[in-house]
Amino acid sequence: MTRNNLIGIVVIILIIVLGYFAWQERQAPAASSSASTSTATTATNNVSITVSSSTANSTGGYTIKPITSSSAPTAPNYKTPLTYPASMSADEQAQDQSQFMAVQTALASSSTDYSAWLELGILREGTGDYSGAAAAWKYVTEIYPGDPTAFANLGDLYANYLHQRTQGIAYYKQAIKLDPTHEETFYDNLAQIYLAEGDKTDAKAVLQQGVTAQVIGYQNLQNELNSIK
């Protein structure tokens, strides 16, 4: 009886051990499958997941937030056809159209081509499309904010074509701020806007600013300054 009891106990223990290992094998694949599904879902939905420590143990504490990215400036439509004034000759129109096609080709290849956008503004201004010229040059100031040329072009456009001198002055001041020593014309053109308004004080101040900065060609600014009585 004692021997039979021992054999029975050993058999029971073996059954328990084998059952435990079989249960462990069933649990491992299930856990692996769950982890893989979670990773795939996160990647597919393109979201970021953060865990709140106060609720992680009870509800999981997951907060789902969409991943956002900064938006780039919207470019004007460079394909909008040129509009020609009646006074423009057929030869002038043909020349502008040839340049316009070259600009479109350049921008189709590189949507941020600096020279192409500047040229497009010049073409539109030359045909009387002042709003189109402003849009092209404003876009340049957005994608190349450290370059003064488009700001100066806008200054001339607003002051002398759109007759919004306050806006033109602001653009010229920005151009000078970005490049205070290279362009004599920035100072001279801004001074001329002030003089057109009868504001000799500000005109002289701008010219003196250029002379003090010793901008290239500042001697011409000094001569202009001396001529203002």
C-alpha positions as CSV (number, residue, x, y, z in Angstrom):
1,M,0.0,0.0,0.0
2,T,2.8,2.4,0.8
3,R,4.6,1.8,-2.5
4,N,1.3,2.3,-4.5
5,N,0.6,5.5,-2.6
6,L,4.1,6.9,-3.5
7,I,3.6,6.0,-7.1
8,G,0.2,7.8,-7.2
9,I,1.7,10.9,-5.6
10,V,4.6,11.1,-8.1
11,V,2.1,10.7,-11.0
12,I,0.0,13.5,-9.7
13,I,3.0,15.8,-9.3
14,L,4.1,15.0,-12.9
15,I,0.7,15.9,-14.2
16,I,0.7,19.2,-12.4
17,V,4.2,20.1,-13.6
18,L,3.4,19.2,-17.2
19,G,0.1,21.2,-17.1
20,Y,1.9,24.3,-15.8
21,F,4.5,24.2,-18.6
22,A,1.7,23.7,-21.2
23,W,-0.1,26.8,-19.7
24,Q,3.0,28.9,-19.9
25,E,3.5,28.1,-23.6
26,R,0.0,29.1,-24.4
27,Q,0.4,32.5,-22.7
28,A,3.7,33.5,-24.4
29,P,2.4,33.7,-28.0
30,A,-0.7,35.6,-26.9
31,A,1.5,38.3,-25.2
32,S,3.8,38.6,-28.2
33,S,0.8,38.9,-30.6
34,S,-0.7,41.7,-28.4
35,A,2.6,43.7,-28.4
36,S,2.9,43.4,-32.2
37,T,-0.6,44.6,-32.7
38,S,-0.1,47.7,-30.5
39,T,3.0,48.7,-32.3
40,A,1.5,48.4,-35.7
41,T,-1.6,50.4,-34.7
42,T,0.5,53.3,-33.4
43,A,2.5,53.5,-36.6
44,T,-0.5,53.2,-38.9
45,N,-2.5,55.9,-37.1
46,N,0.5,58.3,-36.9
47,V,-0.2,59.5,-33.4
48,S,1.8,60.2,-30.3
49,I,0.9,58.4,-27.0
50,T,1.6,59.7,-23.6
51,V,0.9,58.0,-20.3
52,S,-0.6,59.7,-17.3
53,S,0.9,58.3,-14.0
54,S,-2.2,59.0,-12.0
55,T,-4.4,56.7,-14.1
56,A,-2.0,54.3,-15.6
57,N,-2.7,51.5,-13.2
58,S,-6.5,51.7,-13.4
59,T,-7.4,52.6,-17.0
60,G,-4.1,52.6,-18.9
61,G,-3.9,56.4,-18.8
62,Y,-3.3,56.8,-22.6
63,T,-3.8,60.2,-24.2
64,I,-3.8,60.2,-28.0
65,K,-2.6,63.4,-29.7
66,P,-2.2,63.9,-33.5
67,I,1.3,64.6,-34.7
68,T,1.4,68.2,-36.2
69,S,4.0,69.9,-38.4
70,S,4.6,73.6,-39.2
71,S,3.0,74.8,-42.4
72,A,5.0,76.4,-45.2
73,P,4.0,79.7,-46.8
74,T,1.5,79.3,-49.6
75,A,3.0,80.2,-53.0
76,P,1.1,82.3,-55.5
77,N,0.1,80.7,-58.8
78,Y,3.1,81.3,-61.0
79,K,1.2,79.9,-64.0
80,T,-1.4,82.7,-64.1
81,P,-1.0,84.2,-67.6
82,L,0.4,87.7,-68.1
83,T,-2.1,90.4,-68.9
84,Y,-0.8,93.0,-71.4
85,P,-1.8,96.6,-71.6
86,A,-3.1,97.9,-74.9
87,S,0.0,100.2,-75.2
88,M,2.5,97.3,-75.2
89,S,3.7,96.4,-78.6
90,A,3.6,92.9,-80.1
91,D,7.4,92.6,-79.9
92,E,7.4,93.6,-76.2
93,Q,4.7,91.1,-75.5
94,A,6.6,88.3,-77.3
95,Q,9.7,89.1,-75.3
96,D,7.9,89.1,-72.0
97,Q,6.1,85.9,-72.9
98,S,9.5,84.2,-73.7
99,Q,10.8,85.3,-70.3
100,F,7.6,84.2,-68.6
101,M,7.9,80.7,-70.1
102,A,11.5,80.5,-68.8
103,V,10.2,81.5,-65.3
104,Q,7.5,78.8,-65.4
105,T,10.1,76.2,-66.4
106,A,12.4,77.2,-63.5
107,L,9.6,77.2,-60.9
108,A,8.3,73.9,-62.1
109,S,11.8,72.5,-61.5
110,S,12.3,74.2,-58.1
111,S,9.3,75.9,-56.5
112,T,11.6,78.1,-54.3
113,D,13.8,79.4,-57.1
114,Y,14.8,82.9,-55.8
115,S,15.7,84.5,-59.1
116,A,12.6,83.1,-60.9
117,W,10.2,84.6,-58.3
118,L,12.0,88.0,-58.5
119,E,11.8,87.9,-62.3
120,L,8.1,86.9,-62.2
121,G,7.4,90.0,-60.0
122,I,9.2,92.2,-62.5
123,L,7.2,90.8,-65.4
124,R,3.9,91.3,-63.7
125,E,4.8,94.8,-62.6
126,G,5.9,95.6,-66.2
127,T,2.5,94.5,-67.5
128,G,0.5,96.5,-64.9
129,D,-0.4,93.5,-62.7
130,Y,0.7,95.2,-59.5
131,S,-1.2,92.8,-57.2
132,G,0.5,89.8,-58.9
133,A,3.9,91.5,-58.6
134,A,3.3,92.1,-54.9
135,A,2.3,88.5,-54.3
136,A,5.4,87.2,-56.0
137,W,7.8,89.5,-54.0
138,K,6.0,88.9,-50.7
139,Y,6.4,85.2,-51.2
140,V,10.2,85.8,-51.7
141,T,10.3,87.7,-48.3
142,E,8.6,84.7,-46.7
143,I,11.0,82.0,-48.0
144,Y,14.1,84.3,-48.0
145,P,13.4,86.6,-45.1
146,G,17.0,87.6,-44.7
147,D,17.4,89.0,-48.3
148,P,16.6,92.7,-48.8
149,T,15.9,92.8,-52.6
150,A,12.3,91.8,-52.5
151,F,11.6,94.2,-49.7
152,A,13.1,97.0,-51.7
153,N,11.1,96.0,-54.8
154,L,7.9,96.1,-52.7
155,G,8.9,99.5,-51.3
156,D,9.1,100.9,-54.8
157,L,5.9,99.1,-55.9
158,Y,3.8,100.4,-53.0
159,A,5.3,103.9,-53.0
160,N,5.4,104.7,-56.7
161,Y,2.8,102.4,-58.4
162,L,0.2,101.6,-55.7
163,H,0.6,105.1,-54.1
164,Q,0.7,103.7,-50.6
165,R,3.7,105.6,-49.4
166,T,3.5,104.5,-45.8
167,Q,3.7,100.9,-46.8
168,G,6.5,101.6,-49.2
169,I,8.5,103.4,-46.5
170,A,8.1,100.4,-44.2
171,Y,9.4,98.0,-46.9
172,Y,12.4,100.2,-47.7
173,K,13.3,100.5,-44.0
174,Q,13.2,96.7,-43.7
175,A,15.5,96.4,-46.7
176,I,18.0,98.8,-45.2
177,K,17.8,97.0,-41.9
178,L,18.7,93.7,-43.6
179,D,21.6,95.2,-45.6
180,P,22.7,98.6,-44.3
181,T,26.0,98.9,-46.1
182,H,25.6,97.5,-49.6
183,E,22.8,99.4,-51.5
184,E,23.1,103.1,-51.9
185,T,19.8,103.1,-53.9
186,F,17.8,101.9,-50.8
187,Y,18.6,105.1,-49.0
188,D,18.2,107.3,-52.0
189,N,14.9,105.8,-53.0
190,L,13.5,106.1,-49.5
191,A,14.7,109.7,-49.3
192,Q,12.9,110.5,-52.6
193,I,9.6,109.1,-51.1
194,Y,10.0,111.5,-48.2
195,L,10.8,114.4,-50.5
196,A,7.7,113.7,-52.6
197,E,5.7,114.2,-49.5
198,G,7.6,117.4,-48.7
199,D,9.3,115.8,-45.7
200,K,12.8,117.2,-46.0
201,T,13.7,116.4,-42.4
202,D,13.2,112.6,-42.8
203,A,14.8,112.7,-46.2
204,K,17.9,114.3,-44.9
205,A,18.0,111.9,-41.9
206,V,17.9,108.8,-44.3
207,L,20.6,110.2,-46.5
208,Q,22.8,110.9,-43.4
209,Q,22.1,107.4,-42.2
210,G,23.6,106.0,-45.4
211,V,26.6,108.3,-45.3
212,T,27.3,107.3,-41.6
213,A,27.0,103.7,-42.5
214,Q,29.4,104.3,-45.4
215,V,27.2,102.3,-47.8
216,I,28.8,101.6,-51.2
217,G,28.4,104.9,-53.1
218,Y,27.8,107.0,-50.0
219,Q,29.5,110.0,-51.7
220,N,26.4,110.2,-53.9
221,L,24.2,110.3,-50.9
222,Q,26.4,113.1,-49.4
223,N,25.9,115.1,-52.6
224,E,22.2,114.5,-52.5
225,L,22.2,115.6,-48.8
226,N,24.1,118.8,-49.6
227,S,21.6,119.7,-52.4
228,I,18.6,119.7,-50.1
229,K,18.0,123.2,-48.8
